[in-house]
Amino acid sequence: MPRILLHPDAQSDLAKIKGQSPNVAAKILVTLQEIKADERLVDSLTIHRFGKAGGEKIGVTKWLAHWYAGRALWSLKIWELENMGIRYRVIYYFAPLETFYVLGIVPRSFDYDDDHPLTKRILAAYDAL
């Protein structure tokens, strides 16, 4: 059975989101639970470019800049939130033994910029695993 674990940084991100919008935080958490309960969705977490809008619950992509640098980082979109104009990304790492570590739940506005503090924080969490 796969595990989806929230890194303490991701837990803090979720708490901040909950303070601003409890419904959005709940949707993110419920979606992660639904993924964990659905073998097909779990399998999709390691398929680059999985899930087109309107066809799937989630969209998955590799964080390519860091893949090329040797870090197995992924980004997940929740289409229901995207369709409402609420743009968060769930950044995670897939580790051996079927463990997904959610390292951050971040607004899309950080744009994956290597100099952004959120990117630096996510990379530090990844390197510490």
N, C-alpha and C positions, 0 to 999 in steps of 0.2 A: 504494500500500500504506500503510495507516495506521500511525502510530507511537504507541506507548505508552511515554512516558518517565517515569522516576521522578525527581522532584525530590530533591535531597540530603536534604531534611527527611523525605521519604517513605522514602528509603533508611535513614535513621536509625531511623525508626519500625519498619521491617521488621527491622532488626538487633535492636532491643529485643524485639520479639515473638519472634524466633528464639532469643534468650537465655532466654526464659521457656518457649517451646513451639516447638521446631523444626518439628513437624508442622503447626502452624497457619501459621507463616511460609511453609512450603513450599506449603501449599494456596492461600494468597493469591497467591503468585508463579505457581504453575501455572495458577490461574484467569485471571490477567492474560494469560498466554501463550496459553491456550485462546481467550480473547476475541479476541486479536490474529489468531489463525489462522482465525477463523470470521466471515465477512463479515456474517452475520445478527446475531451478537452485537455486532460493531463498530457496526453500524447502530443497535442497541438502546441504545447508550451516550448517544444524544441523544433518547431517547423517554421523556418524563416518565411515570412510573408503569408502566414496562415491567417485566414479570416477576413473576408471582404465585408465592408459595411453593408448592412442589410441582409447578409447571408449567414453570419455567425454572431455569437454573443461577444466575441473578443477578436482583436487583431494582434498578431505577434510578429515582431521583427527582431533580428539581431541588432545590437548596438555595434554596428560594423567597425567604426573607428577603433573600438577596443577589442573586437574580435581579431582584427589584423595585428593588434599589439599583444595577443595571447590571453586576453581575458574573456571568458565565456559569459558575457552579459547580454541580457535580453530585455525587451521593452514590450509591455502589454497595454493595449487600449481597451477600454470597455465601451463598446459601440453605443449602448443606451445613453451613457453620459455624454459621449461625443456628439450624438444627435441632438442633445439638449444644449450644446455649446459649452459643456463642462469638460475641460480638457486636462486630465491628469494622466500620467504614465506610471505604471507599476514597473519598477526596474528590479530585475531579479537575476540570480545566478543559479544554474542547475549544477548541482554537485553529484558526484557518484552516490550510488545507493538510493536513488530516487528522492533526493531532497532538493526542494526549491527554496532558496533563501531570498525573501523579498528584502531588498536593501534600501528601497526608497519608494515613496508614493509622492510624486512630484508634479508640479504644474508643467504643462508643456512649454510654457514660456521660457524655461531654462534652456531650451533648444539644443541640448546635448553639448553645449559649449565647454571645451576642456578647461577653460579658466573660471567657469562658474563655480561658486562655493558648493552647490549641490553635487556637481560632478566630482569635485575633489572629495567630498564626504563619502559618496558612493564608492569611489575607487579605494579610499582608505578602508571602508568596511569590507570590501571584496578582498583586499590584500591581507586583512586580519583573519579571514576565515581559514 
